[in-house]
Amino acid sequence: MGSIPVANPSPPKRLAFPRRALAVAVVLSTVVVGLVVASAFAWPTGSKVDQVGWFNAGSTADFTVNEPVRFPDHRFWLVRLESAEFVALLTRSPYQGCTVPWRPDFEFMGKKGWFRDPCHNDTFTIDGSHVFGPAPRGMDRFPVRVEDGAVRVNVRTVILGPGGPPPD
């Protein structure tokens, strides 16, 4: 008896993805991502902060003396002092970063109305000066300017509070 030859199976074919299709897909995805990024920069988000960081907080007539107004979106308290000067205080403590609320009914040293850190009991005056607690300095601030009756705060520049380390 003779042997019957058996055909060897052909090797499996590799799936071939056309290189041209891959190149087109990469180019298209790059163009789409570029358009999305460009449109994100082209349209502002609606913030009232101009290019250099000055935020229009309102008219000078909108603020009562010694009554802090909180601006949570920009993280500051704006205070009109008795001297008619405005101070913008960062809402975070210079010690550990806890949010510092204004406590109009809190009495300390025989006087009511203080900024008081609930985490470490730091106490600050209406102008942000440090009077009690472990904080190394007063509340940090933002530059403020008054122009034509409008109060503007530079929310991109933080100034260390008074009583901090001496400048180098």
C-alpha positions in Angstrom: 0.0 0.0 0.0 1.2 3.3 -0.8 1.0 6.4 1.2 -1.3 9.2 0.4 0.3 12.5 0.5 -1.3 15.0 2.9 -1.3 18.6 2.1 0.4 20.9 4.6 -1.9 23.6 5.9 -0.8 27.1 4.7 0.4 29.4 7.5 -2.2 31.8 8.9 -2.2 35.2 7.2 -1.4 38.2 9.3 -4.1 40.8 9.4 -2.8 43.7 7.5 -3.9 47.2 8.3 -3.2 49.5 5.5 -0.5 52.0 6.4 -2.2 54.7 4.4 -5.4 54.4 6.5 -3.3 54.6 9.7 -1.6 57.7 8.5 -4.9 59.4 7.6 -6.4 58.5 11.0 -3.4 60.0 12.8 -3.5 63.2 10.8 -7.3 63.6 11.3 -7.1 63.1 15.0 -4.2 65.6 15.3 -6.3 68.2 13.4 -9.3 67.6 15.6 -7.2 68.0 18.8 -5.6 71.1 17.4 -9.0 72.7 16.6 -10.3 71.9 20.1 -7.3 73.5 21.8 -7.4 76.5 19.5 -11.1 77.1 20.3 -10.5 76.7 24.0 -8.1 79.6 23.8 -10.2 81.7 21.4 -13.3 81.9 23.6 -12.9 83.2 27.2 -14.6 81.4 30.0 -16.7 84.4 31.0 -14.6 85.5 33.9 -14.5 89.1 34.8 -10.7 89.1 35.0 -8.8 90.8 32.2 -5.5 89.8 30.7 -3.3 91.1 33.5 -5.5 89.8 36.4 -7.5 92.8 37.5 -10.9 91.9 38.8 -13.7 94.5 38.9 -15.1 94.1 42.5 -17.7 96.9 42.2 -18.2 100.5 42.9 -16.8 102.1 46.1 -20.4 103.0 47.1 -21.2 99.3 47.2 -19.0 98.7 50.3 -19.7 99.7 53.9 -16.9 100.6 56.2 -15.6 97.7 58.3 -18.0 95.1 56.7 -15.9 92.5 54.8 -17.4 91.2 51.6 -16.4 87.7 50.4 -15.6 86.9 46.8 -15.5 83.1 46.9 -14.7 82.7 43.2 -11.5 84.6 43.6 -10.7 83.6 47.2 -10.6 87.0 48.9 -12.3 89.2 51.4 -12.6 92.9 50.4 -12.7 95.4 53.3 -13.3 99.1 53.2 -11.4 100.5 56.2 -12.3 103.6 58.2 -9.5 105.4 56.3 -11.4 104.8 53.1 -8.6 102.5 52.0 -9.5 99.1 50.6 -7.8 95.8 51.5 -8.2 92.5 49.7 -7.3 89.6 52.0 -6.7 86.0 50.9 -9.4 83.8 52.5 -6.7 81.2 53.5 -4.7 81.2 56.7 -1.0 81.9 56.2 -0.3 79.1 58.7 -1.8 75.9 57.4 -4.2 77.1 54.6 -7.6 76.7 56.4 -10.3 79.0 55.2 -10.6 82.0 57.5 -14.2 83.3 57.9 -15.2 86.7 59.2 -16.8 86.4 62.6 -18.8 89.6 63.3 -20.1 88.3 66.7 -16.8 86.8 67.9 -15.5 88.8 70.9 -11.8 89.0 71.6 -9.8 91.5 73.7 -13.1 93.3 74.5 -13.9 93.9 70.9 -16.3 92.2 68.4 -15.6 91.4 64.8 -12.5 89.4 63.9 -11.2 87.1 61.2 -10.8 83.7 63.0 -9.1 80.6 61.7 -11.3 77.6 62.9 -8.4 75.2 62.5 -5.8 76.8 64.8 -7.6 79.7 66.4 -5.5 82.3 64.7 -7.2 85.7 65.1 -6.8 88.6 62.7 -8.0 92.2 62.8 -10.3 93.8 60.2 -7.2 94.8 58.1 -5.7 91.2 58.3 -3.0 91.9 61.0 -2.2 88.9 63.1 -3.0 89.2 66.9 -3.2 85.6 68.2 -2.3 82.1 67.3 0.6 80.2 65.6 0.4 82.0 62.2 3.8 83.5 61.2 2.3 86.7 59.8 -0.9 88.5 59.0 -3.3 87.5 56.2 -1.9 87.5 52.7 -3.3 90.2 50.4 -4.0 91.1 46.8 -3.1 94.5 45.3 -6.2 96.9 45.2 -6.7 100.0 43.2 -9.6 102.4 42.9 -10.2 104.0 39.5 -13.1 106.3 38.7 -15.1 105.0 41.7 -14.5 101.3 40.7 -12.6 98.9 43.0 -10.3 96.6 41.2 -8.3 93.7 42.7 -5.3 91.9 41.1 -6.2 88.3 41.8 -3.0 86.9 40.3 -0.6 88.6 42.6 -0.4 87.6 46.3 1.5 89.8 48.7 2.6 88.3 52.0 0.8 89.6 55.0 2.4 92.0 57.5 4.7 90.7 60.2 6.3 88.0 58.0 10.0 87.4 57.5 12.1 90.3 56.4 12.7 90.5 52.6 16.0 89.2 51.3 
